[in-house]
């Protein structure tokens, strides 16, 4: 009888071991913030751990924790200390990896801040960061251990001058995707203007499908944090401003590329705020912006094209969509001919069946010649995209990811966005 009991206990333990653990069994309802420094040049890159911190509440994914929807240009993996089980998987892109393709990177070694959020584990885990090149080959890796009992994990406090409020609350963060607007270049007396800009930007995003029909799956928050001066820096005009995030045009010497490299400050401002995606609005009428997948988007708030730019950049930062425009007078190899892009709205035809082949009308030629009709909704395989006029193909003649004048996302981009929304919750 004793042997039977022992055998039953063993089998029960084996069965429990095979059972998928719930989020609550693995993680606590709090956030582990991981700060890194990525450094290098066009030939090499180094990943360094900078700091660990924590805050109450977890506002990211609780489902689909161990699989990726999009590869991104880098991945973060949380595993048990034996490396057997993937507990949380996250992908991203970085400004550092963009910089590596610039001329400056051929002769200068630079460093960039990067911040990632994961749910706080209940026991010690391994964290692995990997970076990939344009061929989707791993180029750098760092694995380190994190023990939630570590006394040097700093608890975060609310930013002293930041106040936040819901612009739209559809429900609890467990069921909704939390998007935070952050003020950049708005002084204390300009917060009413910032809130107005937030509402207009939110309405612009929600006016587009599939966001319109799934608006009840989003919460939008406005974080009012004042800057010392109004506006943002525009180096090519020799205009420099003291602002909260130190944002600047002329990123990589491109006049309209507006970014911030102060990611630690950005997340400090957001400490104690429920967020998983970030929209930074800049108090300027100068045209420009930028969006980085699973990092942030930054857009001018007062240009006549600000609303379509916000929507376009949200396509980058939220859904990992690529730029579909290209240049006729130059040929850049951002997307190598022997590699299928990870972005869902571009193909080099290396692995087109993994993209939108199932959405093509039967018998449609590949590549597809532009027809001049149904330019927003007619799905095909049109040459030109990802800044390259040859060898890269986009799914529609025109799309919100190609031109500001496009009123909609094309069907392929709509499906890609819907998949990201479903993946989150």
C-alpha positions, -999 to 999 in steps of 0.1 A, spaced: 0 0 0 28 24 8 44 18 -26 11 27 -43 9 59 -23 45 68 -32 39 60 -69 7 81 -69 25 110 -53 53 108 -79 28 108 -108 8 137 -93 40 157 -90 50 149 -125 15 159 -137 18 192 -118 52 198 -133 38 195 -168 9 218 -161 14 253 -175 18 277 -147 -4 308 -145 9 343 -146 3 347 -108 23 316 -100 54 329 -118 52 367 -114 40 392 -88 17 421 -98 47 445 -101 72 456 -127 109 449 -130 126 477 -150 159 467 -167 182 495 -178 210 487 -203 236 505 -223 241 494 -259 274 506 -274 297 500 -303 302 510 -340 292 496 -374 312 464 -368 306 455 -332 281 460 -304 283 455 -266 254 451 -242 259 462 -206 236 461 -177 231 495 -161 205 493 -133 176 474 -119 145 490 -104 109 481 -95 75 496 -93 40 484 -82 16 470 -108 22 451 -140 5 466 -171 19 445 -199 10 411 -214 -2 383 -191 -10 359 -219 12 348 -249 41 352 -225 65 326 -241 61 333 -278 68 362 -301 45 377 -327 73 398 -344 110 392 -342 121 428 -340 157 438 -342 163 424 -307 148 401 -281 146 399 -243 139 365 -228 131 356 -191 139 320 -183 142 299 -152 177 297 -138 182 263 -155 173 278 -188 146 251 -195 114 272 -195 108 305 -212 87 326 -188 84 358 -207 95 368 -243 97 403 -257 110 419 -289 120 454 -298 140 477 -320 165 504 -309 179 538 -320 213 523 -315 208 497 -342 196 524 -366 227 544 -358 250 515 -367 240 519 -403 251 556 -405 283 569 -418 293 582 -383 293 546 -370 321 538 -394 346 559 -373 330 566 -339 321 544 -309 289 555 -292 265 544 -265 227 545 -262 204 540 -233 177 513 -234 150 504 -210 128 473 -209 99 463 -186 91 428 -176 68 414 -148 86 409 -115 94 372 -111 87 356 -77 120 337 -77 154 342 -93 155 341 -131 179 345 -160 175 375 -184 189 373 -219 192 402 -243 201 395 -280 206 419 -309 203 410 -346 216 426 -378 198 433 -410 202 396 -420 183 387 -388 215 370 -375 223 373 -338 253 397 -333 254 402 -296 241 385 -264 241 391 -227 227 368 -200 225 378 -164 207 366 -133 181 387 -114 169 378 -79 138 397 -69 151 396 -33 182 416 -44 184 446 -20 199 468 -48 168 467 -69 157 503 -64 120 510 -58 108 538 -81 88 568 -69 65 591 -88 82 619 -108 79 649 -85 64 673 -112 43 648 -131 5 645 -129 -15 621 -149 -51 614 -159 -71 591 -180 -82 604 -214 -101 572 -221 -105 543 -197 -121 513 -213 -114 489 -184 -88 473 -162 -52 470 -174 -55 433 -173 -79 435 -202 -68 467 -219 -37 481 -236 -24 511 -217 -10 539 -239 6 569 -222 10 604 -237 40 623 -223 45 660 -226 78 673 -241 85 710 -244 54 722 -226 58 746 -197 37 746 -166 11 770 -180 8 750 -213 -7 718 -199 -42 726 -211 -27 728 -246 -10 695 -241 -42 678 -230 -60 692 -261 -31 678 -282 -34 644 -265 -71 642 -272 -67 652 -309 -39 626 -313 -59 599 -296 -89 607 -318 -67 605 -349 -55 571 -340 -89 558 -331 -104 571 -363 -84 545 -382 -93 508 -385 -87 485 -368 -83 508 -339 -117 523 -344 -136 490 -340 -114 479 -312 -112 512 -292 -127 495 -261 -95 475 -258 -73 506 -252 -68 529 -222 -52 563 -230 -34 583 -202 -20 618 -204 12 625 -183 16 662 -177 53 668 -168 65 704 -175 97 715 -192 118 745 -184 113 759 -219 87 756 -247 95 737 -279 123 713 -287 158 716 -301 162 721 -338 200 720 -345 199 729 -382 183 762 -371 207 765 -341 177 764 -318 183 747 -285 157 742 -257 159 730 -221 132 703 -221 121 674 -200 135 647 -224 161 666 -243 144 658 -276 160 670 -308 154 670 -346 183 662 -369 187 627 -355 215 611 -376 216 645 -395 181 639 -409 163 672 -404 128 658 -398 139 629 -376 128 638 -341 139 615 -312 151 614 -277 180 593 -264 171 599 -227 151 567 -222 160 564 -185 145 599 -179 115 590 -200 107 560 -179 115 579 -147 88 603 -156 64 574 -161 72 557 -128 39 547 -110 18 554 -142 0 525 -158 16 522 -193 30 497 -218 32 519 -249 45 555 -251 35 585 -273 56 616 -267 41 649 -280 65 677 -288 53 713 -284 64 724 -319 50 732 -353 82 720 -371 74 689 -392 88 656 -380 87 627 -357 100 591 -352 87 558 -340 107 528 -327 91 494 -323 82 487 -286 101 517 -275 82 550 -281 70 574 -308 77 611 -308 58 636 -329 54 673 -334 20 683 -321 13 715 -340 23 709 -376 -6 707 -402 4 671 -407 8 662 -370 -22 639 -368 -13 617 -398 23 616 -385 12 604 -351 -9 576 -367 20 566 -389 45 566 -361 21 546 -339 22 520 -367 59 517 -361 61 518 -323 29 497 -316 26 473 -345 62 470 -359 51 482 -393 78 494 -417 80 525 -438 66 518 -473 80 548 -490 111 547 -511 135 570 -530 139 569 -568 172 587 -568 191 563 -544 193 527 -535 199 518 -499 203 482 -487 184 485 -455 167 452 -464 192 427 -479 180 407 -509 187 374 -493 167 380 -461 129 383 -455 122 414 -434 106 407 -400 81 436 -405 47 423 -416 42 448 -444 73 444 -465 88 414 -484 119 407 -504 101 376 -518 125 353 -499 97 340 -478 66 357 -492 42 329 -481 48 339 -445 35 374 -453 3 383 -472 3 357 -500 -30 344 -486 -46 378 -492 -38 380 -529 -66 376 -555 -62 343 -574 -40 346 -604 -26 380 -595 10 384 -609 39 387 -584 53 414 -586 22 434 -593 21 464 -616 4 495 -602 -31 500 -617 -40 535 -605 -73 522 -591 -83 511 -556 -49 524 -545 -56 519 -508 -75 486 -508 -62 466 -537 -37 441 -522 -7 432 -544 30 430 -544 43 464 -555 80 471 -559 94 499 -538 94 501 -500 116 503 -469 135 533 -486 145 510 -515 132 514 -550 142 479 -560 141 445 -544 116 453 -516 79 451 -521 49 466 -503 13 453 -502 -7 483 -515 -1 512 -539 -8 537 -511 -11 533 -474 -9 552 -441 26 537 -438 36 552 -472 22 587 -475 6 613 -451 -23 618 -476 -35 582 -473 -67 582 -452 -64 545 -442 -40 516 -435 -40 491 -463 -56 457 -456 -23 440 -448 -14 466 -422 -49 464 -407 -45 427 -403 -10 431 -388 -23 457 -363 -52 435 -353 -28 406 -347 -8 428 -323 -39 439 -304 -49 402 -300 -14 393 -290 -14 418 -262 -45 405 -245 
